[in-house]
Amino acid sequence: MRIDRASAVLDLNGCLAETSYKALLPIIRRSASLFTGIAVTVDLSQAQHIEVSALDQLQLSTKSVRTPNGAAVVVSYTVPVRLLSCPVAGSYPVLAGRAS
């Protein structure tokens, strides 16, 4: 995690799965509460693998993040062009086709 007064970047280098994405929510909320107007970015570019459904759920869940004074926080994502599936499951990468 990299934090300064203007931004917080959460670097994920593990796995983003439906069973684990919720663990990021309190970290994102805490990051958003550190400074007024802070920009929060979740950097998934170095993730080992990303489940598309988990990314969708994470993005949906972070739309409601608020600062302590009630202001909405925009959470952005750095997503690789190819979402790597779990190597254990034997899936092939899929094209993300989006980044927000």
DOSE-869069 format. One record per residue (C-alpha): x, y, z; residue number from 1. Coordinates in nm, 4 decimals. Example, Ala and Ser with C-alpha at 12.3 -4.5 7.8 and 13.67 -1.06 7.14 Angstrom:
<pts>
<pt <1.2300, -0.4500, 0.7800>, 1>
<pt <1.3670, -0.1060, 0.7140>, 2>
</pts>
This chain:
<pts>
<pt <0.0000, 0.0000, 0.0000>, 1>
<pt <0.1234, 0.3462, -0.0900>, 2>
<pt <-0.0409, 0.6439, 0.0783>, 3>
<pt <0.0052, 1.0178, 0.0702>, 4>
<pt <-0.2383, 1.3050, 0.1241>, 5>
<pt <-0.3686, 1.2857, -0.2330>, 6>
<pt <-0.3899, 0.9128, -0.2982>, 7>
<pt <-0.3913, 0.5622, -0.1602>, 8>
<pt <-0.2865, 0.2765, -0.3879>, 9>
<pt <-0.3594, -0.0759, -0.2727>, 10>
<pt <-0.1359, -0.3208, -0.4571>, 11>
<pt <-0.2805, -0.6713, -0.4782>, 12>
<pt <-0.0305, -0.9397, -0.5708>, 13>
<pt <-0.2241, -1.2427, -0.4535>, 14>
<pt <-0.5540, -1.3827, -0.5726>, 15>
<pt <-0.8822, -1.1973, -0.6106>, 16>
<pt <-1.1613, -1.4501, -0.5719>, 17>
<pt <-1.5270, -1.4506, -0.4743>, 18>
<pt <-1.4244, -1.6000, -0.1419>, 19>
<pt <-1.1690, -1.3282, -0.0667>, 20>
<pt <-1.2707, -0.9940, -0.2214>, 21>
<pt <-1.4661, -0.8907, 0.0912>, 22>
<pt <-1.1399, -0.8776, 0.2880>, 23>
<pt <-1.0400, -0.5728, 0.0804>, 24>
<pt <-1.3505, -0.3715, 0.1679>, 25>
<pt <-1.2446, -0.2582, 0.5190>, 26>
<pt <-0.8987, -0.1673, 0.3861>, 27>
<pt <-1.0530, 0.0394, 0.1066>, 28>
<pt <-1.2917, 0.2108, 0.3515>, 29>
<pt <-1.0087, 0.2866, 0.5937>, 30>
<pt <-0.7920, 0.4257, 0.3130>, 31>
<pt <-1.0783, 0.6490, 0.2003>, 32>
<pt <-1.1149, 0.7908, 0.5510>, 33>
<pt <-0.7530, 0.9018, 0.5945>, 34>
<pt <-0.7646, 1.2382, 0.4145>, 35>
<pt <-1.0393, 1.4549, 0.2690>, 36>
<pt <-1.0549, 1.4130, -0.1079>, 37>
<pt <-0.8142, 1.1182, -0.1206>, 38>
<pt <-0.8195, 0.9123, -0.4409>, 39>
<pt <-0.8225, 0.5374, -0.3821>, 40>
<pt <-0.6872, 0.2964, -0.6436>, 41>
<pt <-0.6883, -0.0826, -0.6258>, 42>
<pt <-0.3969, -0.2000, -0.8405>, 43>
<pt <-0.4594, -0.5539, -0.9652>, 44>
<pt <-0.1883, -0.5451, -1.2317>, 45>
<pt <0.0352, -0.7843, -1.0359>, 46>
<pt <-0.2370, -1.0215, -0.9094>, 47>
<pt <-0.1672, -1.3933, -0.9421>, 48>
<pt <-0.5181, -1.4497, -1.0690>, 49>
<pt <-0.8474, -1.2649, -1.0843>, 50>
<pt <-1.1955, -1.4104, -1.0932>, 51>
<pt <-1.4117, -1.1889, -1.3129>, 52>
<pt <-1.7084, -1.2347, -1.0790>, 53>
<pt <-1.4970, -1.1238, -0.7805>, 54>
<pt <-1.3819, -0.8117, -0.9651>, 55>
<pt <-1.7428, -0.7306, -1.0534>, 56>
<pt <-1.8530, -0.7768, -0.6918>, 57>
<pt <-1.5649, -0.5662, -0.5604>, 58>
<pt <-1.6448, -0.2835, -0.7999>, 59>
<pt <-2.0130, -0.2982, -0.7071>, 60>
<pt <-1.9357, -0.3031, -0.3343>, 61>
<pt <-1.7030, -0.0035, -0.3489>, 62>
<pt <-1.9606, 0.2191, -0.5203>, 63>
<pt <-2.1063, 0.2874, -0.1753>, 64>
<pt <-1.7789, 0.3833, -0.0004>, 65>
<pt <-1.8140, 0.7139, 0.1856>, 66>
<pt <-1.5793, 0.9403, 0.3772>, 67>
<pt <-1.6502, 1.0036, 0.7472>, 68>
<pt <-1.8360, 1.3241, 0.6480>, 69>
<pt <-2.0559, 1.1293, 0.4037>, 70>
<pt <-1.8956, 1.2268, 0.0737>, 71>
<pt <-1.8775, 0.9573, -0.1914>, 72>
<pt <-1.5328, 0.8160, -0.2646>, 73>
<pt <-1.4419, 0.7142, -0.6163>, 74>
<pt <-1.2410, 0.3948, -0.6161>, 75>
<pt <-1.0522, 0.3264, -0.9376>, 76>
<pt <-0.8952, 0.0045, -1.0544>, 77>
<pt <-0.5817, -0.0824, -1.2470>, 78>
<pt <-0.6657, -0.4088, -1.4184>, 79>
<pt <-0.4429, -0.6125, -1.6497>, 80>
<pt <-0.5635, -0.6550, -2.0077>, 81>
<pt <-0.5800, -1.0286, -1.9492>, 82>
<pt <-0.7443, -1.1469, -1.6293>, 83>
<pt <-0.5451, -1.4453, -1.5159>, 84>
<pt <-0.7569, -1.7333, -1.3973>, 85>
<pt <-0.6527, -1.9617, -1.1156>, 86>
<pt <-0.3666, -2.1839, -1.2314>, 87>
<pt <-0.4919, -2.4601, -1.0016>, 88>
<pt <-0.8292, -2.4656, -1.1798>, 89>
<pt <-0.6565, -2.4989, -1.5169>, 90>
<pt <-0.8517, -2.2134, -1.6723>, 91>
<pt <-0.7245, -1.9932, -1.9484>, 92>
<pt <-0.6880, -1.6136, -1.9223>, 93>
<pt <-0.9798, -1.4036, -2.0428>, 94>
<pt <-0.9656, -1.0562, -2.1886>, 95>
<pt <-1.0789, -0.7948, -1.9405>, 96>
<pt <-1.1741, -0.5398, -2.2002>, 97>
<pt <-1.2252, -0.2796, -1.9312>, 98>
<pt <-1.0479, -0.0754, -1.6711>, 99>
<pt <-1.2041, 0.1826, -1.4480>, 100>
</pts>
